[in-house]
Amino acid sequence: MQNGNRSFPRLTTLMLGVALMATVFFAATARAQVKPGDFITMQNAAKVKDLVSPGVYYKVTHGMSMKIIPSQRIDWPPPYKDATEKYSSQVRLTQDHRSVLGFVAGQPFPLIDANDPDVGVKIIWNNVFRPITSDDYDLRFYDCDSRYQAAGKADSMQIIYGQIGHYAGYDLVGRTEVEPLPTDPDFKKTGRLWLFGLYPILAPANWRGLGFIRYRYADPTRGDDTWEWLPDSRRIRRLNESIMSARTGPQAWDPDHYSGFNPKTEWYDYKMIGEKNLLASAHAEHSPELRCNTDGGTSACPEAWEMRHMYVVQAEPRSGFGKAGNVLDSRTLIYMDSEMWFEPYIDTYDRQGQLWTNHIYWLANRDRPVPDARVAIYPFKRSFVVGAVSTDLQAGFATMCYLPGLETPEKECWYINMGAVDRSFFTTDAMVRAAP
């Protein structure tokens, strides 16, 4: 009894201490939170410092504004959801915990356990076979604007204006809506997982006609095949895969981040840093997007942002393995939306460990890419990227892309899982013929 009396004050003190720490914690959390109706600018950017990545916070402190809206649920396209329920139980990682076995279609790993030692790589494979596009896509006529960040200014000097005719992809595996389902027979012959094409470039004038195509293979040891068409010399050039992670020309985008985190999956190591509720733009209100008038035109703003549940995964190149040993990034932080399964933003760090580049993607969730669409209309809602920016944070240089473009003739823009392109689009002959 005496011992109990002596321990009681200590226990009470401990409980009070825990309660005090909890109060401080929740008070700090409350200060950090935002609510629907708030409008975030560079003047009150501190309110979102702990609710976005460091790279996104940089963008806010340099003029990008946010309109905070209530969070809304995002459902998968029904064919993708059905495929997940049908096939996911048979999917597993390979013995080396890097590739997948038994995948047919849908999401490979719908049950995410934070305590799973392989949770990081499973999240990334869910990103590879994500619901936003499972069969094919053709983004027709979009434009990009490269400028230096100009905080508090309505405009800045345009360094380069780019316009692209097609940004297209075709998946040979995991198809859910367009025949052949669920696998293109060509996969057994070539081992290609997907095909990508970006051509022809219509502006600037000195790039007119340029284009490239890229093939990704299921073989974990085989790098991508990429070819570029050079209209000036009228020749096809095979590209070294190491430049896919490097920015090309006077713009901030590199091909490995055109659509989120997209380098060769097996050539990186992954670690889940945590899961958090963070702000992201998943129900964008504008299409075409608005050129931001408070950061010199280097983002889309004002735009709707909401609280989203996200997984944060760190990717590090495997030293000496394929081209990953030659990339300029030391690590990448991927912020993955747990419903949408698309990364609303990504931060990369240079070889000295300093924050280097930030990529932001603004997405809308609806049954058509633009309100006045006449062709690209779906019987269910799906996600569309309506804007994207890549910013060199060390140089303050950004390339903002508008999907659809602000100055392009085609405004429906996104044709997803409609059979808009097939394998014949992704050949060097087709790329050469399309050059103006």
DRENDRENKOL-352127 format. One record per residue (C-alpha): residue in three letters; residue number from 1; x, y, z. Coordinates in pm, whole numbers, plus 32768, in hexadecimal, padded with zeros to 4 digits. Layout:
REM DRENDRENKOL-352127
+-----+-----+------+-------+------+
|   r |   k | east | north |   up |
+-----+-----+------+-------+------+
| ALA | NUM |    X |     Y |    Z |
...
+-----+-----+------+-------+------+
REM end
This chain:
REM DRENDRENKOL-352127
+-----+-----+------+-------+------+
|   r |   k | east | north |   up |
+-----+-----+------+-------+------+
| MET |   1 | 8000 |  8000 | 8000 |
| GLN |   2 | 811B |  80E8 | 8055 |
| ASN |   3 | 81CB |  809F | 7F10 |
| GLY |   4 | 8087 |  80E1 | 7E5A |
| ASN |   5 | 8063 |  8235 | 7F00 |
| ARG |   6 | 81C6 |  8290 | 7EA4 |
| SER |   7 | 8199 |  822C | 7D38 |
| PHE |   8 | 804F |  82E1 | 7D12 |
| PRO |   9 | 80E1 |  8442 | 7D04 |
| ARG |  10 | 81E6 |  83CF | 7C0A |
| LEU |  11 | 80DA |  832A | 7B33 |
| THR |  12 | 7FFB |  845E | 7B4D |
| THR |  13 | 811F |  853D | 7AED |
| LEU |  14 | 816C |  845D | 79C4 |
| MET |  15 | 8002 |  8463 | 7952 |
| LEU |  16 | 7FF5 |  85DC | 7976 |
| GLY |  17 | 8137 |  85F6 | 78B0 |
| VAL |  18 | 80AB |  851B | 779D |
| ALA |  19 | 7F69 |  85E4 | 779D |
| LEU |  20 | 802E |  8729 | 778A |
| MET |  21 | 80FF |  86A9 | 7668 |
| ALA |  22 | 7FC3 |  8636 | 75B8 |
| THR |  23 | 7F26 |  878B | 75ED |
| VAL |  24 | 8059 |  8838 | 7560 |
| PHE |  25 | 8062 |  8745 | 743C |
| PHE |  26 | 7EF5 |  876F | 73E2 |
| ALA |  27 | 7F0B |  88E7 | 740F |
| ALA |  28 | 8032 |  88F0 | 731E |
| THR |  29 | 7F75 |  880F | 7230 |
| ALA |  30 | 7E43 |  88ED | 7246 |
| ARG |  31 | 7F17 |  8A1E | 71F2 |
| ALA |  32 | 7FA6 |  8966 | 70C8 |
| GLN |  33 | 7E52 |  88FC | 7042 |
| VAL |  34 | 7D88 |  89BC | 6F44 |
| LYS |  35 | 7C14 |  89B0 | 6F06 |
| PRO |  36 | 7B36 |  89C7 | 6DD3 |
| GLY |  37 | 7B0D |  8B2E | 6D6C |
| ASP |  38 | 7C70 |  8B93 | 6DCA |
| PHE |  39 | 7D3C |  8C3E | 6CBE |
| ILE |  40 | 7EB2 |  8C06 | 6CD4 |
| THR |  41 | 7FA7 |  8D00 | 6C43 |
| MET |  42 | 8116 |  8D4C | 6C72 |
| GLN |  43 | 80B4 |  8E2D | 6D95 |
| ASN |  44 | 8019 |  8D12 | 6E64 |
| ALA |  45 | 80DC |  8BF1 | 6DCD |
| ALA |  46 | 814E |  8B7F | 6F27 |
| LYS |  47 | 7FF2 |  8AEC | 6F5C |
| VAL |  48 | 803F |  89D7 | 6E62 |
| LYS |  49 | 81B1 |  899F | 6EA6 |
| ASP |  50 | 816E |  884E | 6F4C |
| LEU |  51 | 8057 |  87F1 | 6E5A |
| VAL |  52 | 811C |  87E4 | 6D15 |
| SER |  53 | 8272 |  8771 | 6CA1 |
| PRO |  54 | 839C |  885E | 6CC3 |
| GLY |  55 | 8393 |  8898 | 6B4D |
| VAL |  56 | 8223 |  88F6 | 6B4C |
| TYR |  57 | 825F |  89DA | 6C76 |
| TYR |  58 | 836C |  8A8B | 6BAB |
| LYS |  59 | 826C |  8AC6 | 6A9A |
| VAL |  60 | 8173 |  8B5B | 6B91 |
| THR |  61 | 8276 |  8C40 | 6C2D |
| HIS |  62 | 82CC |  8CB6 | 6ACF |
| GLY |  63 | 816C |  8D15 | 6A68 |
| MET |  64 | 8098 |  8BDE | 6A20 |
| SER |  65 | 7F47 |  8BFE | 6ACC |
| MET |  66 | 7E5A |  8AEE | 6B49 |
| LYS |  67 | 7CE3 |  8AEF | 6B71 |
| ILE |  68 | 7C91 |  89EF | 6C81 |
| ILE |  69 | 7B5B |  891D | 6C3B |
| PRO |  70 | 7AB6 |  87F7 | 6CF0 |
| SER |  71 | 7B51 |  86A3 | 6CAE |
| GLN |  72 | 7A96 |  85CD | 6BB3 |
| ARG |  73 | 7AA5 |  8457 | 6B7B |
| ILE |  74 | 7B3F |  83CC | 6A3C |
| ASP |  75 | 7AC6 |  827D | 69B8 |
| TRP |  76 | 7B7C |  81A5 | 68BC |
| PRO |  77 | 7AEA |  8167 | 6762 |
| PRO |  78 | 7A05 |  8037 | 678C |
| PRO |  79 | 7AC2 |  7F5A | 6691 |
| TYR |  80 | 7C07 |  7F97 | 674E |
| LYS |  81 | 7B5F |  7F50 | 689C |
| ASP |  82 | 7ACA |  7E0A | 6815 |
| ALA |  83 | 7C1E |  7D9A | 6794 |
| THR |  84 | 7CBC |  7DE1 | 68E7 |
| GLU |  85 | 7BB9 |  7D0A | 6998 |
| LYS |  86 | 7BE8 |  7BF3 | 6899 |
| TYR |  87 | 7D63 |  7BE0 | 687F |
| SER |  88 | 7E13 |  7C89 | 69A5 |
| SER |  89 | 7E12 |  7B57 | 6A88 |
| GLN |  90 | 7F06 |  7AA4 | 69A1 |
| VAL |  91 | 800A |  7BBC | 6990 |
| ARG |  92 | 814D |  7BA7 | 6A55 |
| LEU |  93 | 82AB |  7C32 | 6A4D |
| THR |  94 | 83CA |  7B74 | 69B5 |
| GLN |  95 | 84C9 |  7ACC | 6A95 |
| ASP |  96 | 85AA |  7BFE | 6A89 |
| HIS |  97 | 8482 |  7CDB | 6AF2 |
| ARG |  98 | 84A4 |  7DBE | 69C1 |
| SER |  99 | 83B7 |  7D46 | 68AF |
| VAL | 100 | 8257 |  7CB8 | 68AA |
| LEU | 101 | 81DA |  7B5C | 6853 |
| GLY | 102 | 8077 |  7AF5 | 67FE |
| PHE | 103 | 8000 |  7C4E | 6795 |
| VAL | 104 | 7EE5 |  7C55 | 6697 |
| ALA | 105 | 7E24 |  7D9C | 66C2 |
| GLY | 106 | 7DA4 |  7E90 | 67C7 |
| GLN | 107 | 7E6E |  7EF6 | 68F7 |
| PRO | 108 | 7F7D |  7DFE | 6958 |
| PHE | 109 | 7F7A |  7E3F | 6AD1 |
| PRO | 110 | 7E31 |  7ED6 | 6B49 |
| LEU | 111 | 7E78 |  7E85 | 6CB7 |
| ILE | 112 | 7F89 |  7F6D | 6D36 |
| ASP | 113 | 8020 |  7F1D | 6E8A |
| ALA | 114 | 810D |  8023 | 6F15 |
| ASN | 115 | 81C0 |  7F11 | 6FD9 |
| ASP | 116 | 820A |  7E43 | 6EA2 |
| PRO | 117 | 8382 |  7E55 | 6E5C |
| ASP | 118 | 832E |  7E5D | 6CE7 |
| VAL | 119 | 8225 |  7F6C | 6D02 |
| GLY | 120 | 82F7 |  806D | 6C47 |
| VAL | 121 | 832D |  7F9C | 6B10 |
| LYS | 122 | 81C2 |  7F29 | 6B13 |
| ILE | 123 | 814B |  8092 | 6B11 |
| ILE | 124 | 822A |  80D7 | 69E5 |
| TRP | 125 | 81A7 |  7FA9 | 6926 |
| ASN | 126 | 8046 |  8027 | 696C |
| ASN | 127 | 80BA |  8169 | 68C9 |
| VAL | 128 | 813C |  80AD | 6798 |
| PHE | 129 | 7FE7 |  800A | 675F |
| ARG | 130 | 7F13 |  812C | 67D7 |
| PRO | 131 | 7DA5 |  8171 | 678C |
| ILE | 132 | 7DCC |  82C1 | 66DD |
| THR | 133 | 7E2A |  8211 | 6596 |
| SER | 134 | 7E2A |  8099 | 656A |
| ASP | 135 | 7E0D |  8064 | 63F2 |
| ASP | 136 | 7E6B |  8190 | 631D |
| TYR | 137 | 7E66 |  830A | 631B |
| ASP | 138 | 7E99 |  8421 | 6222 |
| LEU | 139 | 7ECB |  8584 | 629D |
| ARG | 140 | 7E9A |  8659 | 6168 |
| PHE | 141 | 7F1E |  87BB | 614E |
| TYR | 142 | 7FA1 |  8847 | 6292 |
| ASP | 143 | 8097 |  895D | 62D7 |
| CYS | 144 | 81A8 |  89AD | 63D0 |
| ASP | 145 | 8237 |  8AF5 | 6444 |
| SER | 146 | 8399 |  8B16 | 64D4 |
| ARG | 147 | 83E1 |  8C41 | 65B4 |
| TYR | 148 | 84A7 |  8CB0 | 66E2 |
| GLN | 149 | 83E6 |  8CC3 | 6828 |
| ALA | 150 | 8377 |  8E27 | 6874 |
| ALA | 151 | 82DB |  8E37 | 69CF |
| GLY | 152 | 81C4 |  8F34 | 69EF |
| LYS | 153 | 81C5 |  8F8B | 687E |
| ALA | 154 | 80B2 |  8F52 | 6782 |
| ASP | 155 | 819D |  8EEA | 666D |
| SER | 156 | 8306 |  8EA4 | 661B |
| MET | 157 | 83CF |  8E86 | 64DF |
| GLN | 158 | 8374 |  8D55 | 6415 |
| ILE | 159 | 84B4 |  8C97 | 63CD |
| ILE | 160 | 8418 |  8B9A | 62E6 |
| TYR | 161 | 82BD |  8B37 | 6271 |
| GLY | 162 | 8286 |  89CD | 6211 |
| GLN | 163 | 8162 |  8921 | 6166 |
| ILE | 164 | 8142 |  87AB | 6133 |
| GLY | 165 | 805D |  86ED | 6046 |
| HIS | 166 | 8044 |  85A0 | 60FE |
| TYR | 167 | 80A7 |  8519 | 6251 |
| ALA | 168 | 8035 |  83B1 | 623E |
| GLY | 169 | 805B |  825F | 62E3 |
| TYR | 170 | 7FF3 |  80F7 | 62B0 |
| ASP | 171 | 7FF7 |  7FE6 | 63B9 |
| LEU | 172 | 8028 |  7E80 | 634C |
| VAL | 173 | 7FE6 |  7DF1 | 64A7 |
| GLY | 174 | 7ECC |  7E3B | 659C |
| ARG | 175 | 7DCA |  7EAA | 649F |
| THR | 176 | 7C69 |  7ED3 | 6528 |
| GLU | 177 | 7B91 |  7F8F | 642B |
| VAL | 178 | 7C07 |  7F6B | 62C2 |
| GLU | 179 | 7C4F |  7E2B | 6203 |
| PRO | 180 | 7D2F |  7D6A | 620C |
| LEU | 181 | 7CE5 |  7D1B | 637B |
| PRO | 182 | 7D93 |  7CF3 | 6469 |
| THR | 183 | 7EDE |  7CC5 | 63AF |
| ASP | 184 | 7F47 |  7D21 | 624F |
| PRO | 185 | 7FD0 |  7BE5 | 61A4 |
| ASP | 186 | 80FE |  7CB2 | 613A |
| PHE | 187 | 8177 |  7CA6 | 62A2 |
| LYS | 188 | 81D7 |  7B37 | 6282 |
| LYS | 189 | 82A7 |  7B82 | 614D |
| THR | 190 | 8354 |  7CC3 | 61B7 |
| GLY | 191 | 833E |  7CD1 | 6333 |
| ARG | 192 | 82D9 |  7E40 | 631F |
| LEU | 193 | 8208 |  7EBE | 6443 |
| TRP | 194 | 81AD |  800C | 63AB |
| LEU | 195 | 81F4 |  80F5 | 6289 |
| PHE | 196 | 820E |  8270 | 6296 |
| GLY | 197 | 821D |  8378 | 618A |
| LEU | 198 | 8244 |  84F2 | 6190 |
| TYR | 199 | 8231 |  8584 | 6033 |
| PRO | 200 | 822F |  865D | 5F6D |
| ILE | 201 | 82AA |  878D | 6028 |
| LEU | 202 | 8208 |  88B9 | 5F7E |
| ALA | 203 | 82B5 |  89D3 | 603A |
| PRO | 204 | 83B1 |  8A6C | 606D |
| ALA | 205 | 8414 |  8A8D | 5F02 |
| ASN | 206 | 8572 |  8A01 | 5F32 |
| TRP | 207 | 84DB |  88C1 | 5FC7 |
| ARG | 208 | 83C2 |  88A1 | 5EC9 |
| GLY | 209 | 8391 |  8738 | 5E5D |
| LEU | 210 | 8463 |  86A8 | 5F78 |
| GLY | 211 | 83DC |  8578 | 602E |
| PHE | 212 | 8435 |  843E | 60EB |
| ILE | 213 | 83A7 |  82EA | 613F |
| ARG | 214 | 83F8 |  820D | 6268 |
| TYR | 215 | 83C2 |  809C | 62B8 |
| ARG | 216 | 83BD |  800B | 6419 |
| TYR | 217 | 8406 |  7E94 | 6445 |
| ALA | 218 | 8394 |  7D97 | 6547 |
| ASP | 219 | 84F6 |  7D0C | 6561 |
| PRO | 220 | 8580 |  7DB2 | 669D |
| THR | 221 | 86E2 |  7DB6 | 6610 |
| ARG | 222 | 868A |  7E51 | 64C1 |
| GLY | 223 | 8687 |  7FCA | 64A1 |
| ASP | 224 | 8595 |  8094 | 63D0 |
| ASP | 225 | 85BA |  80BB | 625A |
| THR | 226 | 8597 |  8226 | 61EF |
| TRP | 227 | 85B7 |  82C8 | 609B |
| GLU | 228 | 85B4 |  8436 | 6037 |
| TRP | 229 | 8560 |  84CC | 5EE5 |
| LEU | 230 | 8639 |  85F6 | 5E85 |
| PRO | 231 | 858B |  86B5 | 5D6D |
| ASP | 232 | 86B7 |  8792 | 5D1A |
| SER | 233 | 8798 |  866D | 5CC7 |
| ARG | 234 | 8675 |  858B | 5C5C |
| ARG | 235 | 86F4 |  846A | 5D2E |
| ILE | 236 | 8689 |  8386 | 5E48 |
| ARG | 237 | 876F |  8381 | 5F73 |
| ARG | 238 | 8776 |  827A | 6084 |
| LEU | 239 | 877F |  8322 | 61DB |
| ASN | 240 | 884B |  82B5 | 6305 |
| GLU | 241 | 8759 |  8267 | 641D |
| SER | 242 | 8820 |  8330 | 651A |
| ILE | 243 | 879F |  8477 | 6485 |
| MET | 244 | 8635 |  8419 | 64D9 |
| SER | 245 | 8672 |  84A0 | 6636 |
| ALA | 246 | 8719 |  85DD | 65B2 |
| ARG | 247 | 8668 |  8717 | 6545 |
| THR | 248 | 8689 |  874F | 63D1 |
| GLY | 249 | 86A0 |  88A1 | 6329 |
| PRO | 250 | 862F |  89EA | 63C6 |
| GLN | 251 | 8516 |  8951 | 6496 |
| ALA | 252 | 84FA |  88AF | 65EC |
| TRP | 253 | 8456 |  8760 | 659D |
| ASP | 254 | 850D |  8614 | 6583 |
| PRO | 255 | 8463 |  84E5 | 64E3 |
| ASP | 256 | 8473 |  8417 | 6624 |
| HIS | 257 | 837D |  850D | 66C2 |
| TYR | 258 | 8293 |  855D | 65A2 |
| SER | 259 | 817B |  849C | 664F |
| GLY | 260 | 81EF |  8482 | 67B6 |
| PHE | 261 | 830A |  839C | 681E |
| ASN | 262 | 8355 |  82CD | 66EB |
| PRO | 263 | 84BA |  8247 | 66D0 |
| LYS | 264 | 8505 |  80D2 | 66B7 |
| THR | 265 | 845B |  804B | 67EF |
| GLU | 266 | 8555 |  7F3C | 684A |
| TRP | 267 | 8681 |  8024 | 6839 |
| TYR | 268 | 8623 |  80D9 | 697A |
| ASP | 269 | 8606 |  8082 | 6AE9 |
| TYR | 270 | 84CA |  80EF | 6B9D |
| LYS | 271 | 847B |  8143 | 6D05 |
| MET | 272 | 8331 |  81BA | 6D90 |
| ILE | 273 | 8373 |  82F1 | 6E60 |
| GLY | 274 | 8211 |  8304 | 6EE9 |
| GLU | 275 | 80A5 |  834B | 6E9E |
| LYS | 276 | 8013 |  84A2 | 6ED6 |
| ASN | 277 | 7EE9 |  857E | 6E8F |
| LEU | 278 | 7F6F |  8687 | 6DA4 |
| LEU | 279 | 7EE6 |  8787 | 6CB3 |
| ALA | 280 | 7ECB |  8738 | 6B40 |
| SER | 281 | 7E06 |  87A7 | 6A11 |
| ALA | 282 | 7D28 |  867E | 69B7 |
| HIS | 283 | 7BEA |  8736 | 694C |
| ALA | 284 | 7C72 |  8856 | 6880 |
| GLU | 285 | 7B68 |  8950 | 6817 |
| HIS | 286 | 7C03 |  89DC | 66DB |
| SER | 287 | 7C41 |  893E | 6588 |
| PRO | 288 | 7CFA |  89D7 | 64D8 |
| GLU | 289 | 7DBF |  8A32 | 660D |
| LEU | 290 | 7DFC |  8B98 | 6679 |
| ARG | 291 | 7F51 |  8C37 | 6656 |
| CYS | 292 | 7FB0 |  8CA6 | 67B4 |
| ASN | 293 | 7FC4 |  8E22 | 67CE |
| THR | 294 | 8081 |  8E2A | 6918 |
| ASP | 295 | 81BA |  8D60 | 68C6 |
| GLY | 296 | 820C |  8DD7 | 6769 |
| GLY | 297 | 8141 |  8CC6 | 66BE |
| THR | 298 | 8205 |  8B9F | 674A |
| SER | 299 | 80E1 |  8ADA | 67DB |
| ALA | 300 | 7F67 |  8AB4 | 67C1 |
| CYS | 301 | 7EB3 |  8B96 | 68B8 |
| PRO | 302 | 7DCE |  8BD8 | 695A |
| GLU | 303 | 7D63 |  8A6D | 695B |
| ALA | 304 | 7CAB |  8982 | 6A46 |
| TRP | 305 | 7D78 |  88BA | 6B41 |
| GLU | 306 | 7CF1 |  87C6 | 6C42 |
| MET | 307 | 7D6B |  86DF | 6D54 |
| ARG | 308 | 7DCD |  858A | 6CCB |
| HIS | 309 | 7E53 |  8450 | 6D71 |
| MET | 310 | 7FA9 |  840C | 6CDA |
| TYR | 311 | 80C6 |  8316 | 6CEF |
| VAL | 312 | 8221 |  83AE | 6CE9 |
| VAL | 313 | 8322 |  82CB | 6C44 |
| GLN | 314 | 8495 |  830A | 6C16 |
| ALA | 315 | 853A |  8289 | 6ADA |
| GLU | 316 | 86B3 |  826B | 6ABE |
| PRO | 317 | 8769 |  81FA | 6983 |
| ARG | 318 | 8819 |  80AD | 69A7 |
| SER | 319 | 8988 |  8101 | 697F |
| GLY | 320 | 8A21 |  8066 | 684B |
| PHE | 321 | 88DE |  7FC0 | 67DD |
| GLY | 322 | 8884 |  8021 | 6679 |
| LYS | 323 | 8870 |  8194 | 6635 |
| ALA | 324 | 87F7 |  81DA | 6798 |
| GLY | 325 | 8960 |  81F4 | 6809 |
| ASN | 326 | 898C |  8320 | 6724 |
| VAL | 327 | 885B |  83EC | 6784 |
| LEU | 328 | 888E |  8546 | 6816 |
| ASP | 329 | 8793 |  8518 | 6932 |
| SER | 330 | 8807 |  8480 | 6A79 |
| ARG | 331 | 86A3 |  8435 | 6AE6 |
| THR | 332 | 853B |  8480 | 6A92 |
| LEU | 333 | 8415 |  84AD | 6B7F |
| ILE | 334 | 82D1 |  8436 | 6AE2 |
| TYR | 335 | 8187 |  84AB | 6B78 |
| MET | 336 | 8084 |  83A6 | 6B12 |
| ASP | 337 | 7F0E |  83E3 | 6B36 |
| SER | 338 | 7E77 |  82AD | 6BDA |
| GLU | 339 | 7D2E |  82C0 | 6B18 |
| MET | 340 | 7D95 |  8351 | 69CB |
| TRP | 341 | 7EDF |  828F | 69BB |
| PHE | 342 | 7F87 |  83AD | 690A |
| GLU | 343 | 8094 |  8489 | 69A2 |
| PRO | 344 | 8017 |  85F3 | 69BE |
| TYR | 345 | 817F |  8662 | 69F4 |
| ILE | 346 | 82E6 |  85E7 | 6A02 |
| ASP | 347 | 8425 |  867E | 6A90 |
| THR | 348 | 8580 |  861B | 6A1B |
| TYR | 349 | 86CE |  865C | 6AC7 |
| ASP | 350 | 8822 |  868D | 6A24 |
| ARG | 351 | 895A |  85C3 | 6A6E |
| GLN | 352 | 89B3 |  86AC | 6B8C |
| GLY | 353 | 8863 |  865F | 6C2C |
| GLN | 354 | 87D1 |  87B8 | 6BE6 |
| LEU | 355 | 866B |  87E8 | 6B70 |
| TRP | 356 | 8682 |  8810 | 69F9 |
| THR | 357 | 8545 |  87E8 | 692E |
| ASN | 358 | 83D3 |  87DE | 6974 |
| HIS | 359 | 82C0 |  8753 | 6896 |
| ILE | 360 | 8151 |  87A7 | 68D3 |
| TYR | 361 | 8027 |  870F | 681F |
| TRP | 362 | 7ECB |  87A8 | 682E |
| LEU | 363 | 7DBB |  86A4 | 67F8 |
| ALA | 364 | 7C45 |  86AC | 67BA |
| ASN | 365 | 7B55 |  858D | 67FD |
| ARG | 366 | 7A25 |  8587 | 671A |
| ASP | 367 | 7987 |  84D6 | 65F1 |
| ARG | 368 | 7A32 |  85B0 | 64EC |
| PRO | 369 | 7B7F |  8669 | 64D3 |
| VAL | 370 | 7AE1 |  87BA | 6486 |
| PRO | 371 | 797E |  8833 | 64CF |
| ASP | 372 | 791E |  885D | 6360 |
| ALA | 373 | 79AB |  8710 | 62E3 |
| ARG | 374 | 78E9 |  8669 | 61CA |
| VAL | 375 | 79B7 |  852F | 618D |
| ALA | 376 | 7A81 |  84E2 | 62C7 |
| ILE | 377 | 7957 |  8497 | 63AA |
| TYR | 378 | 794D |  8369 | 6491 |
| PRO | 379 | 7839 |  82A8 | 6548 |
| PHE | 380 | 78F6 |  82DF | 668F |
| LYS | 381 | 79E6 |  83D6 | 672C |
| ARG | 382 | 7B5B |  83B7 | 66F8 |
| SER | 383 | 7C88 |  8490 | 6747 |
| PHE | 384 | 7D2B |  857C | 664D |
| VAL | 385 | 7E6C |  8643 | 6672 |
| VAL | 386 | 7E0A |  87A5 | 660E |
| GLY | 387 | 7F4E |  8855 | 6667 |
| ALA | 388 | 80B2 |  87FF | 66C7 |
| VAL | 389 | 81E9 |  88C3 | 6723 |
| SER | 390 | 8353 |  8862 | 6753 |
| THR | 391 | 8428 |  895D | 6812 |
| ASP | 392 | 859F |  896B | 6841 |
| LEU | 393 | 8593 |  89F3 | 69A3 |
| GLN | 394 | 8703 |  8A4A | 69A9 |
| ALA | 395 | 86ED |  8B1D | 686F |
| GLY | 396 | 8586 |  8B93 | 6897 |
| PHE | 397 | 8537 |  8B1C | 6737 |
| ALA | 398 | 83EB |  8A71 | 66E7 |
| THR | 399 | 8335 |  89D3 | 65C3 |
| MET | 400 | 81BC |  89DD | 65E9 |
| CYS | 401 | 80E8 |  8902 | 6504 |
| TYR | 402 | 7F77 |  8939 | 64BE |
| LEU | 403 | 7EA2 |  880A | 6464 |
| PRO | 404 | 7DE8 |  8870 | 638F |
| GLY | 405 | 7EC2 |  8987 | 6311 |
| LEU | 406 | 7E76 |  8AF8 | 632B |
| GLU | 407 | 7ED1 |  8B38 | 61C0 |
| THR | 408 | 7E84 |  89EC | 6116 |
| PRO | 409 | 7D6E |  8996 | 601D |
| GLU | 410 | 7CFE |  8854 | 60CD |
| LYS | 411 | 7C4F |  8885 | 621C |
| GLU | 412 | 7BCA |  8729 | 6273 |
| CYS | 413 | 7D34 |  86C7 | 629A |
| TRP | 414 | 7D26 |  857F | 6360 |
| TYR | 415 | 7CAB |  843E | 62B9 |
| ILE | 416 | 7CDB |  832A | 63BC |
| ASN | 417 | 7C8F |  81B9 | 6384 |
| MET | 418 | 7BD0 |  8208 | 6244 |
| GLY | 419 | 7CAE |  8153 | 6149 |
| ALA | 420 | 7D29 |  82A6 | 60CF |
| VAL | 421 | 7E81 |  8210 | 608A |
| ASP | 422 | 7EFE |  80B0 | 604A |
| ARG | 423 | 8059 |  8015 | 602C |
| SER | 424 | 808A |  80A1 | 5ECC |
| PHE | 425 | 809F |  8201 | 5F5B |
| PHE | 426 | 81DE |  81AB | 601A |
| THR | 427 | 82CC |  8167 | 5EFD |
| THR | 428 | 83E4 |  8234 | 5E6A |
| ASP | 429 | 8335 |  8232 | 5D16 |
| ALA | 430 | 81F9 |  82C9 | 5DAB |
| MET | 431 | 82C5 |  83D0 | 5E61 |
| VAL | 432 | 837D |  8434 | 5D23 |
| ARG | 433 | 823B |  8448 | 5C58 |
| ALA | 434 | 8197 |  852A | 5D59 |
| ALA | 435 | 82AC |  862F | 5D4F |
| PRO | 436 | 822C |  876F | 5CA7 |
+-----+-----+------+-------+------+
REM end
